[in-house]
Amino acid sequence: MPDKFTPVDVPQSILDRFKALPVATVWGHTQKDAGVPLPFMEGVFAFTKGTRLAARARTLRYLPPRPDLVSETKLGENSPEYVAMARCGPGDVLVCDLMKSTRPCVFGDVKAMQLKMNNADGIVTDGGIRDLDIMDQEGYDLIIYAGAQTPYGSAHWAIPAEENVQIQCGGVLVRPGDVLVGDSDGVVVVHSYFAEECVNIVEEHEGVEAYIKQKIQSENCAPGKYYPPTPEMWKEYRSQK
């Protein structure tokens, strides 16, 4: 029998439900109910405004270049970055560990064409990103979160060294198959085995808050009368569902 930490393949139906939920609430319940102290990526920002991300992580790890590492790393179409992008399709996002350095860039429009052709959902990195104008003009339709924009490449600072391994991004552990949920606040990581439970909890949380806002408006009272929701308010809300 698998234990509770066994990774699962999160279906698109769960991802679609996450897209309707705010990152702030997902963060709160991942921290509280799943016991993850650091589920939110620090220093990772939305560069495609007005889009919401909920996708499975496919991982790529960059490391500082050194002659021995460079000699061991495959180049060209078999390099770790292209193998990682080949794993990405609809419902997947490429997550790149740039060691929280915004000087190097993961890649630009030419390399990102592989993600576009695969209909992947996007890119998340704690490093830099470039060629955003070109990707927008040419309709890449990738959701992009990054640490900063830059004209640089990655060379001299980092090389793509490993793919499909556990990484950090923005100070958060990311394992292949984890769910990344993003809105204008940023990105939170939900481990795959908690994803369905998380979306159920957060949907109910959002439901009781919507109910409370209706009561506040109808009574023209201070929010503190009903918020945060007390056990009695939860009981009232659930009785009205």
C-alpha positions, -999 to +999 in steps of 0.1 A: +000+000+000+014+034-009+019+059+020+004+093+021+035+109+005+034+088-027+034+112-057+003+110-080-004+122-115-027+152-110-054+153-136-064+183-157-098+185-139-080+193-106-057+218-123-087+236-138-103+240-104-071+255-090-072+282-117-103+296-101-086+299-067-064+326-052-027+318-044-031+335-010-056+309+001-038+280-015-006+291+003-024+293+037-038+258+035-007+242+021+012+257+050-014+249+077-030+216+065-001+200+047+026+211+071+048+228+045+066+258+061+078+273+028+054+267-001+056+302-017+083+311-041+101+343-029+113+367-056+094+351-085+070+374-103+043+373-129+055+386-163+023+376-182-003+397-164-039+386-162-031+349-166-035+322-140-012+291-137-021+257-124+002+230-139+023+200-132+061+207-127+087+194-151+120+203-136+154+216-148+184+224-126+211+248-135+246+247-119+276+270-119+298+260-149+331+242-143+352+224-169+345+189-155+307+196-154+307+211-188+325+180-202+299+157-187+269+177-199+253+168-232+250+196-258+225+202-286+191+186-289+200+160-262+210+186-236+191+186-203+172+217-212+157+202-244+150+168-227+132+187-199+112+207-224+103+175-243+086+163-212+063+193-211+029+192-228-006+206-220-010+209-183+028+210-176+051+239-167+089+239-170+103+249-136+140+260-136+163+263-107+187+292-114+200+293-078+179+324-071+203+344-094+185+369-117+217+376-137+216+345-159+186+339-182+170+304-187+166+310-224+148+332-249+124+329-278+143+305-300+147+278-274+112+284-259+098+274-293+099+238-281+075+246-252+053+265-277+052+236-301+044+212-273+015+234-261+031+235-226+015+259-201+046+280-193+079+286-175+087+293-139+122+303-128+139+322-100+164+334-126+161+358-155+139+357-186+144+375-219+126+381-253+092+385-237+082+410-263+090+386-291+072+357-274+041+379-270+042+392-305+046+357-320+018+342-299+038+317-277+009+318-252+033+308-224+026+318-188+058+331-175+070+337-139+106+348-133+129+366-110+137+395-135+140+404-171+175+405-186+192+407-220+219+382-208+221+345-216+231+319-189+267+315-199+293+324-175+269+320-146+250+288-150+245+258-173+215+234-176+229+204-158+201+180-147+164+174-155+135+155-140+151+158-105+140+175-073+151+212-073+145+244-054+129+274-071+125+307-051+135+288-020+108+261-023+113+224-029+098+213-063+096+177-072+085+165-107+047+163-108+041+188-081+014+214-089+024+250-093-005+275-087+001+311-098-017+344-100-006+381-097+006+374-061+032+349-073+035+311-072+028+285-046+039+248-048+014+221-039+028+186-036+009+162-059-004+139-032-021+169-014-035+185-046-070+171-046-074+175-008-061+211-011-084+221-039-114+208-019-104+227+012-096+260-006-129+259-025-148+256+007-127+284+023-135+307-006-172+297-003-175+307+033-156+340+026-180+348-002-209+341+021-194+364+048-189+392+023-226+390+013-236+393+049-213+422+055-227+441+025-263+433+033-260+444+069-235+473+061-214+462+091-177+460+099-160+429+085-148+420+120-184+410+129-181+378+109-145+376+098-124+356+103-151+329+102-160+314+136-171+278+141-207+292+143-202+310+109-189+278+094-219+259+106-243+286+093-226+286+059-226+248+056-263+247+065-270+272+036-251+252+010 
